[in-house]
Amino acid sequence: MSTPSRKRLIRDFKKLQKDPPSGISGSPVPENIMRWNAVIFGPENSPWDGGTFRLVLEFSEDYPNKAPVVRFVSEMFHPNIYADGSICLDILQNNWSPIYDVAAILTSIQSLLTDPNPNSPANSEAARLFTENKEEYIRQVKLSVGKSWGEEEKKAEDDKGEEAK
């Protein structure tokens, strides 16, 4: 069934393939255009540099009039990311606009990594460290980066196991 939201998601995917923004990638899950897997690479020359962070985007039939539900699958230490991976970002909540596409969403989240808003904390400990003890905050972020490597290795092993079946 081809609905306006599904047509828009196909258009978003084609655009993302044709002109991918630096440091992000995303694609629909096979057999379900309404659910996407994405990866954001930590921005260079930042504490996030070297990290590969996985996300899931869930779209409703109201897209693009309604924002998708986006969450990190990777463990994150960030002022605006909840423990369950949900993201506190204005364009995903009260400032959503139908002009945003998947590339804009992922690019905004990538920018959020290096430019958090500690005044709207989803993780109060990360927000406190970001404001009061930048050195410890950076140390915690680098732990998240290291964990993201382990996730990629585990995912590759899981994929090999699936292929062997």
C-alpha positions as CSV (number, residue, x, y, z in Angstrom):
1,M,0.0,0.0,0.0
2,S,1.5,3.3,-1.1
3,T,0.5,6.1,1.2
4,P,1.8,9.7,1.2
5,S,4.0,9.0,4.1
6,R,5.6,5.9,2.5
7,K,6.1,7.9,-0.8
8,R,7.9,10.6,1.2
9,L,10.1,8.0,3.0
10,I,11.1,6.5,-0.4
11,R,12.0,10.1,-1.6
12,D,14.0,10.7,1.7
13,F,15.8,7.4,1.2
14,K,16.7,8.2,-2.5
15,K,18.0,11.6,-1.5
16,L,20.0,10.1,1.4
17,Q,21.6,7.6,-1.1
18,K,22.2,10.2,-3.8
19,D,23.6,13.0,-1.6
20,P,24.5,11.6,1.9
21,P,25.5,14.2,4.5
22,S,29.0,13.6,6.0
23,G,29.0,11.2,9.0
24,I,25.5,9.8,8.8
25,S,23.8,6.9,7.1
26,G,20.3,5.4,7.3
27,S,18.1,3.0,5.5
28,P,14.7,1.4,6.0
29,V,14.5,-2.1,7.5
30,P,13.9,-4.6,4.8
31,E,10.2,-5.2,4.3
32,N,9.2,-2.1,6.4
33,I,9.8,1.4,5.1
34,M,8.3,2.8,8.3
35,R,11.2,1.6,10.5
36,W,14.8,2.7,9.8
37,N,18.2,1.9,11.1
38,A,20.7,4.7,11.1
39,V,24.3,5.3,12.1
40,I,25.9,8.6,13.2
41,F,29.6,8.8,13.3
42,G,31.1,11.0,16.0
43,P,32.1,14.4,14.7
44,E,35.8,14.8,14.0
45,N,37.9,16.7,16.6
46,S,35.3,16.3,19.2
47,P,35.1,13.9,22.2
48,W,32.7,11.8,20.1
49,D,35.3,11.4,17.3
50,G,35.7,7.7,16.3
51,G,32.3,6.6,17.7
52,T,29.7,4.8,15.6
53,F,26.3,5.3,17.2
54,R,23.3,3.3,16.1
55,L,19.8,4.6,16.1
56,V,16.3,3.5,15.2
57,L,13.7,5.7,13.6
58,E,10.0,4.8,13.7
59,F,7.7,6.7,11.4
60,S,3.9,6.8,11.5
61,E,1.4,7.3,8.7
62,D,1.3,10.9,9.8
63,Y,4.9,11.5,8.6
64,P,6.0,14.1,7.4
65,N,3.3,16.1,9.4
66,K,4.4,14.3,12.6
67,A,8.0,13.7,13.7
68,P,9.3,10.1,13.9
69,V,10.2,8.5,17.2
70,V,14.0,8.4,17.2
71,R,16.2,6.7,19.8
72,F,19.8,5.6,20.2
73,V,20.3,1.9,20.4
74,S,23.9,2.6,21.4
75,E,24.6,3.5,25.0
76,M,25.1,7.2,25.2
77,F,26.3,9.7,27.9
78,H,24.8,13.0,26.8
79,P,22.8,15.8,28.5
80,N,20.0,15.4,26.0
81,I,19.7,11.7,25.7
82,Y,17.6,9.6,28.1
83,A,18.8,6.3,29.5
84,D,16.5,4.5,27.1
85,G,18.1,6.2,24.1
86,S,15.2,8.7,23.5
87,I,16.4,12.1,22.4
88,C,15.4,15.5,23.8
89,L,15.7,17.7,20.7
90,D,13.4,20.5,19.7
91,I,12.9,19.5,16.1
92,L,11.7,16.1,17.3
93,Q,9.2,17.6,19.8
94,N,7.6,21.0,19.6
95,N,9.5,22.5,16.7
96,W,8.9,19.8,14.1
97,S,8.2,20.8,10.6
98,P,7.3,18.8,7.5
99,I,10.2,20.3,5.7
100,Y,12.6,18.1,7.8
101,D,13.6,14.9,6.1
102,V,15.6,11.9,7.4
103,A,18.9,13.6,6.5
104,A,18.0,16.8,8.4
105,I,16.9,14.7,11.4
106,L,20.2,12.7,11.5
107,T,22.3,15.8,10.9
108,S,20.6,17.7,13.7
109,I,21.2,14.8,16.1
110,Q,24.9,14.6,15.0
111,S,25.1,18.4,15.8
112,L,23.5,17.8,19.2
113,L,26.4,15.5,20.2
114,T,28.8,18.4,20.2
115,D,26.4,21.2,21.1
116,P,24.2,19.9,23.9
117,N,21.6,21.9,25.7
118,P,22.3,21.4,29.5
119,N,19.3,23.6,30.3
120,S,16.9,20.9,29.0
121,P,18.5,17.8,30.5
122,A,17.4,14.2,29.8
123,N,20.4,13.0,31.7
124,S,20.9,15.3,34.7
125,E,24.3,13.8,35.5
126,A,25.7,14.4,32.0
127,A,24.2,18.0,32.1
128,R,25.8,18.7,35.5
129,L,29.2,17.4,34.4
130,F,29.0,19.3,31.1
131,T,28.5,22.5,33.0
132,E,30.6,21.9,36.1
133,N,33.4,19.4,35.2
134,K,34.1,19.3,31.5
135,E,37.1,17.0,31.9
136,E,35.0,14.3,33.6
137,Y,32.2,14.8,31.0
138,I,34.7,14.2,28.2
139,R,36.0,11.1,30.0
140,Q,32.4,9.7,30.2
141,V,31.8,10.5,26.5
142,K,34.9,8.7,25.5
143,L,33.7,5.7,27.4
144,S,30.5,5.8,25.2
145,V,32.7,6.0,22.1
146,G,34.7,2.9,23.2
147,K,31.5,1.0,23.9
148,S,30.2,1.9,20.4
149,W,33.2,-0.1,19.0
150,G,32.2,-3.1,21.0
151,E,28.6,-2.9,19.7
152,E,29.9,-2.8,16.1
153,E,32.0,-5.9,16.7
154,K,29.1,-7.7,18.3
155,K,26.8,-6.7,15.5
156,A,29.3,-8.1,12.9
157,E,29.5,-11.3,14.8
158,D,25.7,-11.6,15.0
159,D,25.5,-10.9,11.3
160,K,28.1,-13.7,10.6
161,G,26.1,-16.1,12.8
162,E,22.9,-15.3,10.9
163,E,24.6,-15.9,7.5
164,A,25.9,-19.3,8.7
165,K,22.3,-20.5,9.5
